[in-house]
Amino acid sequence: MLTLTGATLAYGQADPVLSEVTLTVEPGRLLAVTGPSGAGKTTLLSALAGLLAPRSGTVTIDGAALHDRDRAVAHGIVLIPQDNGLAPILTAQENLQVVLIARGHTPAEARRDTAIALDKLGLSGQADQLVEELSGGQQQRTAIARGLALGGNVLLADEVTSELDAGNRQRVIELLQGEAKRGAAVVLATHDPEAAAACDAEVHLSDGRATFKGR
């Protein structure tokens, strides 16, 4: 279980982006994080991913302090970033395989899990294409495939439907719901009301505060 308690989040000495946020990300649940641009959705996910230490308050995973990104990775916290984080000079499948091998997969396992993940996102035909040759939507789906292939205990997805058409958006939402059903804690940062409505609960960010909306 991933928890923020009284967390104030800021960059350097700048004014806080979010103040006194208390939030629990529960296994088996899909949580939407909503709010206007600049409200702090990416900032919140960065804290949950171990990339941003709170100025005050705590971030814990299963009761242990989440000190940094290395600790987050060790606890199976997977982040799909808004900018996709792909290497443009590698192919779609290489982007997945490199990460899987780095996380302990054998080459054969990495090839197998890569093929499965790309197929789930409708990208089998683009496996051998360089990322820089893919459309924005295809790149986004490749990043999602990489996140799914890692099979994390926590999956943090930052605006992962922003570049997608209606059909692929629905496909991705169903895949995220599937991750929750297998027991992962899933967080989707989104400005899309339909995507938020498909989640189990919602946290809305506005004016530096977080308001929980249960369902």
N, C-alpha and C positions, 0 to 999 in steps of 0.2 A: 504494500500500500504506500502510495506516494503522497506526502502531506506538506503543505505550506502552513506555517503558523505565525500569524502576526507579521508577515513578511513585507518589508518596504523595499522596493526595487528601484535602483537608480544606476546611472552610468557615471563613474567618476564622482566629481563633486557637483554634478548637475542636480536640479530639482528632481525629486522622485517621480518616476513614471506611474508607479502604483504604490499605495500606502496601506499598511495593515491588512494585507490579504491573508485570509485563512481559507484553505481549500484542501479537500481530500479527493484524490483520484483513486477510485475503487476498482479492483479487479472485476472483470465481467461486465463493465459498464462503458458506454460511449458518451463522453462529456463534450459538449460544444462550448467553445469560448468565443463570444461574440462581442461586437462593439465597433464603433466607427474607426476609420483609418487613424492611426496615431494613438489609439486608446490604450495600447500596451499588450496586445495579443502576443506578438512575437517576444516581447520582453518576458511575459509570464512563462511561455514555453521555454525560453532560454534558461530561466531559473529552474524549471522542472527538469531540464536536461543537464544541469550541472555546469552550464556555461556562464552563468551570472550568479555570483554570490549575493545574497540579500544584504542590504545595508544594516538592517535589523531584522529580528525574527529568525526563523529556521526553515530549512527544507530537509525532510527526512524520508528515507525509504525503508520500510519495515522497521521503523523506530531508530534507525542509524542515521547519523548526519550525512547529508550528501555534500561532500566537500568540493568536488570538482567533476569534470567530465569523465576522467578515468574511472572514478568510483561509480558514476552513473552507468557507464558501459559495462562494468563488472556486474552490476545489478540488472542488466538486460533492459536498460532504457534506450530506446531507439528513437531518433529524431529524423523526421523528413522535413528538411528546411524549405522555406518559401522560395529560395533561389535555386533549389534542387541539389546543389552541391556536387554535380556530376563533373567528371573530367572530360572536357570536350574532345580530346585527342584519342580517347578510347572508344570502343564500340559500346553499344548498349549492354551486351552480355559481359564484356570485360569489366564494366563499371560494377556490376553485381559480383562477379567472380572474385575480383581483387579484394573486396570487402569481406566476402564470405571466407576466403582463405585466411585473411588476417584475423578472423574471429575463430579460427580453428577447424574449418571444414577441410577435408581432403580435396584435391583437385576434382576427383570424380563426384564427390558430394556437391561441390560448388557448381559444377556443370549441371547436375541434375536439378538442384534447387533453383538455379538461375532459369533454366528452361521452364520449370513449373510456374515461377513467379511472372515471367514475361508473358506466358500464355494466359494467365489470369487477367492480365491487363491488355490483352489483344495485341501484343507486340512481338509475337514469334517471328513475323516476317521482317522485323527491323533489328533482330538480334545482332546481325553483323554490320550494321550501319554505325558510322561514327556519330557520337552524340551531336556534334556540331552540324551534322546533316539532317537531324531530326527537327520536326516542327516543335513549337513551344509546348503544345499539348502532349506530343510524344515524349519529349524530355521530362515533362511532369509525371507522366505515367511510368517512365523508367525509374524515376526517383522513388515513386510509390512502390514499384516492384521490388526495388532494393530494400526498402524498409520492411515490406512483408516477408521477403526471403530471410531476413535476420530472425524472425520469429521471437521478438522480444517479449518481456513480461509487461513492459509499458511501451506504448507507441504514441508518440507526439507528432501530429500531422499539422503543419502550418500552411494554411490556405492552399491545400493540395487539389482543390477543384476549380481554382480560379481560371485556368487556361482550357478547361474541358467543355466539350459540348454536352448536351443534356444526357445522351446515352452513356457516355463515359463517366459523367458525374454520378449517375445512378449506379453504375458498375462499381465505382470507387467507394461510394457510401455503403453498398452491400458488402464489399470486402472489409471495410472497417468494422461494420457490424459483426461480420464473421470472426474478426480478431477478438472482439469483446466476448463473443459466444464461446470461444476456445479458452477464455479465462484471462486474457490480457486486459490491462487498464488502458483505455484509448482516449486521447484528447484530440479534438479537431478544432483548430482555430479557423474561423470562417466568417465572412461577411454575407454569406448566402443564407437567407431565411429558410429555404427549403432543406438545405443540408442540416441546419441547426435543428429543424423540426424533426428530423429523422434520428436524432440523438436521444439518449435516455434522460439527460438533464442538461442545463445550460447555466453558464456563468457569464453575465453581461458586464463588460468593462466600460466605465464612463467616468470622466472627471477624476481619474486616479483611484477609483474605488471599484470593488467587485461585488456584484449582487447575484446571489444564487437563485436560480429558478428551477425548482424540482418538478418532476413530472410523474 
